[in-house]
Amino acid sequence: MTSQTRFRCLAVFMLGLFVLSSCVSSAREKSVCDHVTLAWLQTQVPVPKDAKVVFRKEQGGLCEAVLSIEGGLAPVYAGKDFIVAGQLYKNGVSITRKTMSSLSDVANAERKKAKEKEAKAVEMRKAFFKTHAADLADLVSLSFAPGGSSDKFIYVISDPVCSHCRALLDGLEEVAAETGLTLKLVIYPVLGERSKAITANVICKHLSYGAYKTLKKKDAAAAKGCEKADQRINKTFDLLRKADISFVPLVVAQDGSWVVEGNDICGVRKYLGLDPGTGEKGGGCKKAQEE
């Protein structure tokens, strides 16, 4: 092979590499899914920090992405600088449904992980209150004692604008009347600035339990804060965030030996050794047991 021939072959080879490199680079740049990461999605919509992207695929000019959020799968469709939520159809067929069906094993695995994670979190919160129940005493803003003052009580952690909390309080009032227990209310305003304003109003004005139960959301508009309220609210957040608690309601035993999470009056009655309630306030526990 002459030097001229070798030069031509080398030139052809180099040209081929250049074309191949250009094609790969171009394809990489044009992928509509390249930028669709969890960090990017969090700039577009509120996405929990512990979510993750479990699937990405180009669908036409959009990137079909599936997020795992607290054990559930949520599909979204992303463009260059926007996100669309909902179902994607093509020729009368739901692309979204086909994708989600193909991810059934992933969905099952994510649900299992979420359940295991939540079970560990529940146990962690129970352990936390066993050692920190006494710390709740300084955070109590209101008490309800239908039978008069009692040295036996349970803590109720609640938010003033939480409807589930109000429903639970109705059932707990019945429990208090049956047992002679005092309800000690720790107000934990996790639902926003309006909750904090109402909480400050309760603390600053020394409102009674009865007045608290009749407060409306609009009452926050005229509320004025005070140093005492700021201190108690801050201390409440500091304590409960140690256990990563960002929800209400909770009921905690006086000594922290048991905890009931959510609007579960039946669970409270069970821990206290009471017969299932039959009325609306009792949560219909007896009826639920029979079913």
FIKOL-756290 format. One record per residue: x, y, z of N, C-alpha, C in turn. Coordinates in pm, whole numbers, padded with zeros to 5 digits, always signed. Each point is the difference from the previous one (the first is absolute). Example, Ala and Ser with C-alpha at 12.3 -4.5 7.8 and 13.67 -1.06 7.14 Angstrom:
+01319-00569+00780-00089+00119+00000+00090+00120+00000 -00035+00105-00072+00082+00119+00006-00077+00109+00073 
REM end
This chain:
+00086-00120+00000-00086+00120+00000+00089+00124+00000 -00026+00086-00093+00081+00121-00012-00037+00099+00110 +00086+00094+00025-00026+00101+00102-00124+00082-00033 -00023+00023-00129-00119+00077-00041-00128-00076+00031 +00004-00133-00023-00118-00084+00028-00027-00004+00149 +00111-00016+00079-00018-00004+00145-00060+00131+00051 +00043+00110-00059-00053+00130+00041-00150+00010-00028 -00039-00049-00120-00144+00003-00034-00082-00085+00096 +00052-00119+00034-00072-00089+00092-00013+00065+00138 +00110+00061+00043-00003+00067+00130-00099+00115+00000 -00004+00071-00109-00092+00114-00011-00145-00047+00006 -00029-00110-00072-00136-00056+00002-00036-00047+00140 +00097-00066+00067-00023-00050+00135-00029+00115+00097 +00079+00106-00007-00020+00115+00087-00132+00070-00027 -00037+00008-00128-00129+00060-00036-00114-00082+00058 +00014-00134-00006-00104-00087+00057-00014+00020+00149 +00115+00011+00071-00006+00024+00144-00067+00131+00031 +00031+00102-00080-00059+00132+00022-00151-00003-00017 -00046-00067-00107-00144-00010-00026-00068-00077+00112 +00061-00114+00043-00058-00081+00106-00007+00078+00130 +00110+00070+00030+00002+00081+00122-00105+00108-00003 -00017+00062-00117-00100+00107-00014-00140-00054+00020 -00025-00120-00054-00134-00060+00011-00032-00034+00145 +00100-00059+00070-00022-00036+00140-00023+00124+00083 +00085+00102-00024-00014+00125+00075-00134+00065-00027 -00041-00001-00128-00127+00062-00037-00116-00073+00064 +00008-00135-00001-00108-00080+00059-00010+00027+00148 +00119+00014+00067-00001+00024+00143-00061+00136+00031 +00033+00099-00079-00052+00134+00023-00149+00007-00024 -00050-00079-00091-00140+00009-00038-00092-00084+00087 +00055-00082+00091-00085-00083+00085-00085+00089+00089 -00130-00018-00004-00089+00085+00079-00001-00040+00147 +00068-00109+00032+00001-00047+00139+00129+00035+00075 +00099+00051-00071+00128+00027+00064-00011+00090+00123 -00083+00102-00008-00008+00097+00109-00101-00037+00107 -00076-00108-00023-00108-00036+00092+00056-00082+00116 +00051+00069+00097+00051-00060+00122-00090+00041+00116 +00019-00063+00116-00080+00038+00116+00023+00146+00036 +00124+00043-00008+00031+00140+00034-00074+00096-00093 -00005-00033-00130-00070+00087-00094-00150-00002+00026 -00056-00118+00024-00143-00011+00026-00041+00081+00122 +00088+00004+00100-00030+00074+00122-00002+00151-00024 +00058+00045-00110-00008+00142-00033-00131+00034-00071 -00070-00102-00047-00125+00021-00074-00124-00020+00086 +00001-00103+00084-00116-00032+00084+00049-00042+00138 -00087+00010+00103+00040-00046+00134+00016-00153+00000 +00120-00046+00020+00030-00143+00005+00075-00029+00129 -00044-00098+00080+00071-00032+00125+00147-00030-00026 +00084+00036+00097+00144-00018-00017+00040-00148-00009 -00083-00089+00055+00036-00142-00004-00064-00073-00119 -00060+00075-00092-00054-00062-00122+00116-00041-00091 -00030-00082-00100+00104-00037-00095-00062-00031-00136 +00078+00018-00103-00044-00029-00137+00032-00147-00028 -00104-00078-00031+00020-00144-00022-00013-00039-00147 -00040+00095-00085-00020-00032-00142+00005+00128-00082 +00067-00008-00115+00001+00110-00097+00000-00058-00141 -00082+00059-00085-00004-00045-00139-00054+00112-00087 +00059+00016-00117-00046+00101-00093-00131-00044-00065 -00097+00089+00004-00130-00024-00064-00029+00119-00090 +00034-00017-00127-00017+00112-00092+00096+00111+00038 -00053+00117+00022+00085+00113+00038+00009+00021+00149 -00057-00093+00077+00001+00014+00145+00079-00113+00065 +00039+00022+00125+00064-00106+00078-00102-00053+00100 -00032-00127-00014-00090-00064+00096+00084-00044+00120 -00029+00056+00116+00075-00034+00121-00098-00049+00107 +00044-00099+00075-00082-00053+00108+00076+00018+00131 -00067+00063+00095+00060+00026+00132-00055-00097+00103 +00086-00041+00090-00044-00077+00117-00010+00098+00116 -00124+00016+00051-00024+00094+00110-00075-00071+00111 +00066-00021+00112-00059-00063+00117-00068-00132-00035 +00066-00079-00084-00051-00133-00032-00093-00006-00119 -00038+00115-00055-00087+00003-00117+00075+00052-00122 -00047-00038-00118+00063+00045-00124-00084+00110-00064 +00068+00106-00043-00070+00114-00059+00066+00035-00134 -00076-00013-00111+00055+00034-00132-00013+00149-00030 +00102+00056-00066-00006+00138-00047+00064+00004-00139 -00030+00105-00074+00055+00016-00134+00069+00135-00006 +00129-00004-00030+00082+00120+00008+00047+00046-00137 -00009+00131-00020+00060+00062-00117+00131+00065+00041 +00045+00092-00079+00127+00066+00031-00008+00081+00127 -00112+00070+00019-00011+00086+00117-00141-00003+00060 -00067-00114-00012-00135-00012+00057-00031-00146+00032 -00104-00020+00079-00046-00135+00037-00151-00006-00019 -00046-00112-00053-00143-00026-00015-00034-00126+00080 -00103+00009+00083-00046-00117+00075-00130-00050-00061 -00017-00130-00003-00121-00057-00056+00032-00118-00089 -00097-00042-00079+00018-00116-00087+00040+00043-00140 +00089-00077-00059+00042+00024-00138-00063-00106-00089 -00070+00044-00104-00066-00092-00093+00063+00012-00139 +00003-00112-00069+00045-00001-00139-00086-00099-00077 -00065+00049-00106-00089-00084-00081-00106-00069+00085 -00052+00070+00098-00105-00054+00084+00046-00094+00110 +00132-00018+00012+00055-00091+00101+00072+00080+00108 -00023-00036+00124+00065+00070+00110+00144-00048+00015 +00093+00084-00040+00142-00030+00017+00033-00010+00149 -00061+00087+00077+00025+00003+00145-00037-00133+00064 -00117-00052-00037-00045-00126+00060+00094-00114-00037 +00047-00002-00124+00092-00105-00043+00131+00008+00079 +00048+00121+00017+00124+00018+00074-00016-00046+00145 -00108+00043+00064-00020-00034+00140-00020-00151+00018 -00065-00064-00096-00018-00146+00007+00135-00071-00010 +00088+00054-00082+00132-00061-00016+00087+00017+00124 -00040+00094+00087+00078+00027+00120-00063-00061+00126 -00083-00101-00017-00070-00059+00116+00098-00055+00102 +00108-00064-00046+00099-00054+00093+00070+00112+00076 +00029+00108-00071+00062+00116+00063-00094+00059+00105 -00129+00009-00036-00099+00056+00092-00009-00084+00128 -00001-00131-00016-00007-00089+00117+00123+00017+00089 +00115+00010-00063+00125+00015+00076+00003+00133+00075 -00048+00106-00065+00000+00133+00064-00100+00004+00115 -00117-00065-00016-00097-00006+00110+00058-00074+00120 +00069-00109-00027+00060-00078+00108+00104+00083+00075 +00084+00070-00075+00102+00085+00062-00065+00109+00086 -00107+00060-00052-00068+00108+00072-00061-00051+00130 -00060-00120-00005-00061-00058+00121+00107-00029+00104 +00111-00054-00044+00109-00031+00093+00056+00128+00062 +00012+00103-00083+00052+00128+00049-00095+00062+00101 -00131-00004-00029-00098+00057+00091-00006-00078+00131 +00012-00133-00008-00002-00082+00121+00117+00038+00091 +00116+00022-00059+00116+00041+00078-00021+00138+00061 -00063+00089-00078-00025+00136+00048-00098-00001+00118 -00102-00085-00009-00098-00011+00109+00069-00048+00127 +00084-00101-00012+00072-00052+00116+00095+00106+00057 +00060+00078-00087+00089+00106+00046-00077+00105+00078 -00120+00036-00048-00080+00100+00070-00048-00053+00135 -00035-00128+00005-00041-00060+00128+00114+00006+00100 +00119-00035-00045+00118+00004+00088+00029+00143+00045 -00021+00095-00090+00024+00140+00033-00089+00046+00114 -00129-00030-00006-00091+00046+00104+00019-00074+00132 +00052-00120-00004+00029-00070+00125+00105+00073+00081 +00087+00071-00068+00107+00073+00070-00025+00151+00007 -00098+00050-00077-00021+00145-00005-00143+00042+00037 -00082-00092+00047-00138+00037+00033-00004+00113+00103 +00088-00005+00096+00001+00104+00104+00029+00138-00057 +00071+00005-00113+00033+00128-00062-00123+00071-00057 -00107-00077-00020-00122+00059-00053-00070+00089+00102 +00029-00021+00127-00070+00073+00107+00014+00151-00016 +00119+00046-00039+00023+00145-00013-00062+00058-00127 -00054-00086-00087-00056+00045-00127-00152+00002-00002 -00062-00040+00111-00146-00007+00009-00059+00141+00004 -00099+00025-00086-00066+00131-00005-00142-00004+00055 -00065-00116-00007-00140-00012+00041-00024-00134+00068 -00102-00003+00085-00038-00126+00065-00152-00013-00001 -00043-00125-00003-00144-00030+00007-00017-00108+00106 -00073+00035+00108-00020-00094+00111-00145+00006+00045 -00088-00077-00066-00143+00007+00032-00033-00045+00142 +00085-00082+00058-00026-00048+00136+00078+00079+00105 +00055+00112-00038+00083+00078+00091+00146-00037-00019 +00087+00075+00063+00143-00020-00014+00040-00142+00042 +00089-00061-00080+00044-00136+00026+00150-00012-00026 +00066-00085+00077+00143-00021-00023+00024-00109-00104 -00108-00053-00057+00010-00098-00108-00042+00068-00130 +00083-00012-00101-00030+00074-00124+00063-00068-00120 -00038+00048-00118+00065-00037-00126+00030+00129-00076 +00108-00003-00077+00034+00114-00083-00066-00013-00137 -00047+00112-00052-00056+00004-00135+00078+00106-00079 +00066-00044-00106+00077+00092-00085-00084+00034-00121 -00031+00128-00018-00101+00040-00098+00037+00132-00068 -00066+00026-00113+00014+00126-00073-00138+00065-00006 -00010+00130+00022-00132+00066+00007-00082+00000-00128 +00063-00020-00116-00079+00000-00124-00013-00142-00057 +00037-00099+00077-00006-00140-00044-00138-00059+00031 -00076-00034-00104-00135-00055+00019+00004-00137+00067 +00101-00081-00033+00012-00132+00064+00027+00015+00149 +00076+00104+00035+00029+00025+00141-00127+00034+00077 -00082+00083-00060-00125+00040+00065-00093-00120+00018 -00005-00085-00100-00084-00120+00010+00052-00091+00112 +00131-00013+00009+00058-00084+00105-00028+00058+00138 +00009+00132+00013-00026+00063+00129-00142-00029+00048 -00095-00003-00093-00139-00033+00038-00006-00138+00065 +00068-00096-00060+00000-00135+00056+00078-00007+00130 +00107+00076+00010+00081-00001+00122-00073+00064+00117 -00087+00096-00029-00081+00059+00107-00089-00107+00063 -00053-00087-00081-00082-00111+00050+00085-00095+00085 +00122-00025-00047+00092-00085+00075+00032+00063+00136 +00024+00130+00000+00031+00070+00124-00115-00010+00099 -00122+00013-00051-00118-00010+00087-00015-00141+00057 +00034-00101-00078-00012-00139+00045+00107-00037+00103 +00119+00052-00017+00114-00045+00079+00043+00096+00110 -00040+00126-00011+00047+00100+00095+00137+00054-00035 +00052-00040-00115+00129+00049-00046-00011+00146-00045 +00107+00073+00015+00009+00136-00052+00067-00006-00137 -00052+00078-00093+00066+00015-00130+00092+00120+00007 +00128-00020-00026+00095+00111-00003+00039+00024-00145 -00036+00118-00048+00015+00030-00142+00131+00074-00028 +00082-00062-00085+00122+00063-00051-00031+00046-00142 +00001+00129-00022-00034+00052-00132+00128+00003-00085 -00004-00072-00110+00115-00013-00090-00041+00052-00137 +00021+00128-00029-00053+00061-00123+00084-00031-00124 -00012-00122-00048+00080-00045-00114-00064+00033-00135 -00124+00049+00002-00073+00019-00125+00010+00141-00057 +00097+00076+00046+00022+00129-00064-00011+00120+00092 +00012+00117-00061+00003+00125+00075-00133+00028+00070 -00110-00041-00063-00130+00023+00065-00009-00080+00130 +00051-00121-00003+00001-00082+00121+00083+00067+00109 +00116+00053-00038+00086+00066+00098-00067+00123+00059 -00071+00074-00086-00067+00121+00048-00109-00034+00101 -00078-00105-00029-00107-00041+00092+00062-00052+00130 +00108-00076-00011+00067-00051+00119+00049+00114+00088 +00059+00100-00063+00047+00116+00075-00117+00070+00069 -00112+00008-00068-00120+00062+00057-00045-00074+00125 +00001-00132-00005-00041-00083+00114+00093+00022+00118 +00129-00001-00026+00099+00011+00107+00003+00141+00059 +00002+00100-00087+00011+00138+00047-00123+00046+00078 -00117-00045-00044-00125+00043+00064-00046-00097+00109 +00078-00107+00022-00034-00099+00103-00141-00054-00020 -00032-00034-00124-00134-00049-00029-00025-00134+00068 -00126-00025+00029-00039-00128+00062-00014-00108-00107 -00011-00123+00044-00019-00111-00094-00129+00020-00080 -00105+00043+00068-00128+00023-00069+00011+00107-00106 +00071+00108+00031+00018+00107-00098+00084-00048-00118 +00098-00084+00029+00084-00056-00106-00083-00084-00097 -00091-00079+00053-00082-00087-00085-00092+00080-00092 -00031+00123+00036-00092+00080-00082+00073+00096-00093 +00133+00001+00005+00076+00089-00088-00021-00037-00146 +00000+00101-00083-00011-00019-00144+00131+00042-00067 +00020-00049-00123+00123+00036-00073+00013+00151-00018 -00114+00068-00015+00004+00145-00022+00051+00075+00122 -00005-00066+00118+00047+00065+00121+00149+00031-00004 +00071-00065-00090+00144+00022-00011+00032+00140-00049 -00093+00060-00074+00025+00131-00059+00022+00107+00106 -00073-00010+00111+00010+00101+00104+00097-00040+00111 +00066-00112-00016+00088-00050+00105+00129+00080+00007 +00047+00022+00122+00127+00067+00022+00088-00091+00085 +00127-00007-00036+00090-00089+00071+00054+00062+00127 +00079-00079+00072+00067+00046+00121+00122-00089+00021 +00089+00045+00085+00125-00073+00022-00025-00139+00056 -00096-00013+00089-00031-00129+00060-00042-00101-00106 -00083+00046-00094-00046-00088-00107+00115-00041-00090 +00083+00096-00036+00115-00031-00086+00089-00104+00064 +00026+00015+00128+00088-00093+00069-00060-00141+00005 -00130-00006+00032-00063-00133+00012-00011-00068-00135 -00036+00075-00102-00010-00057-00134+00137-00050-00046 +00103+00078+00021+00135-00041-00040+00045-00124+00075 -00029-00005+00130+00038-00118+00080-00074-00125-00047 -00126+00019-00039-00079-00113-00048+00058-00056-00130 +00033+00090-00091+00063-00043-00125+00134-00066+00026 +00080+00058+00087+00133-00056+00030-00011-00142+00053 -00094-00023+00091-00014-00134+00060-00050-00101-00101 -00110+00031-00067-00064-00100-00087+00078-00025-00128 +00077+00096-00042+00083-00023-00119+00115-00096+00028 +00034-00015+00128+00103-00098+00036-00044-00141-00038 -00131-00022+00000-00055-00130-00037-00053+00002-00144 +00034+00105-00074-00042+00014-00139-00152-00006-00012 -00068+00064+00094-00147+00003-00001-00047+00126-00071 -00071-00018-00109-00048+00114-00079-00149-00014-00029 -00072-00069+00088-00143-00024-00022-00072+00005+00134 -00130+00011-00007-00089-00005+00115-00126-00074-00043 -00078-00050+00095+00018+00002+00146+00075-00123+00051 +00044+00011+00125+00057-00113+00072-00054+00004+00143 -00016-00118+00059-00038-00011+00141+00111-00079+00068 +00051+00055+00110+00113-00061+00069-00038-00028+00145 +00031-00118+00046-00027-00036+00139+00079+00090+00094 -00049+00014+00121+00064+00087+00099+00148-00034+00018 +00031-00130+00002+00138-00044+00019+00069-00035-00132 -00068+00025-00112+00058-00029-00131+00002-00148-00036 -00071-00082+00075+00002-00145-00022-00072-00042-00127 -00090+00086-00050-00066-00029-00127-00029+00131-00075 -00012-00014-00131-00027+00114-00088-00101-00044-00105 -00098+00084-00026-00095-00024-00108+00013+00113-00100 +00023-00035-00125+00020+00099-00105-00124+00013-00086 -00034+00123-00037-00114+00023-00086-00131+00004+00077 -00107+00019-00074-00134+00007+00059-00051-00141+00027 +00056-00062+00104-00030-00141+00030-00052-00012+00143 -00124+00041+00021-00059-00006+00132-00014-00145+00047 -00017-00091-00095-00012-00142+00035+00131-00050+00063 +00112+00045-00055+00129-00038+00055+00019+00053+00141 -00044+00123+00025+00011+00059+00133-00083-00079+00101 -00124-00031-00038-00088-00075+00090+00059-00138+00030 +00061-00061-00098+00059-00132+00020+00116+00007+00099 +00087+00099-00015+00114+00014+00092-00047+00027+00143 -00113+00071+00013-00051+00034+00133-00086-00110+00059 -00020-00108-00076-00079-00112+00049-00149+00028+00004 -00048+00091-00086-00141+00036-00003-00075-00084-00102 -00130-00017+00026-00083-00066-00099-00006+00085-00125 -00013-00061-00117-00010+00079-00124-00115+00098+00008 +00022+00122-00044-00107+00099-00002-00100-00032-00110 -00126+00034+00024-00103-00029-00098-00054+00125-00067 +00017+00114+00065-00054+00123-00056+00092+00063-00102 -00042+00115-00052+00081+00072-00099+00132+00043+00059 -00003+00050+00125+00123+00042+00065+00090-00118+00031 -00060-00113+00027+00078-00119+00032+00066-00062-00120 -00026+00054-00117+00067-00048-00120-00064-00122-00062 -00112-00047+00059-00064-00119-00055+00089-00122+00008 +00084-00009+00106+00096-00110+00010-00069-00135+00011 -00110-00006+00075-00071-00127+00016-00054-00048-00133 -00056+00092-00077-00053-00035-00131+00111-00048-00092 +00117+00068+00006+00114-00040-00082+00048-00139+00037 -00001-00033+00130+00043-00131+00045-00094-00108-00052 -00129+00028+00004-00098-00099-00045+00012-00026-00149 +00034+00103-00074+00015-00016-00145+00127-00077-00033 
REM end
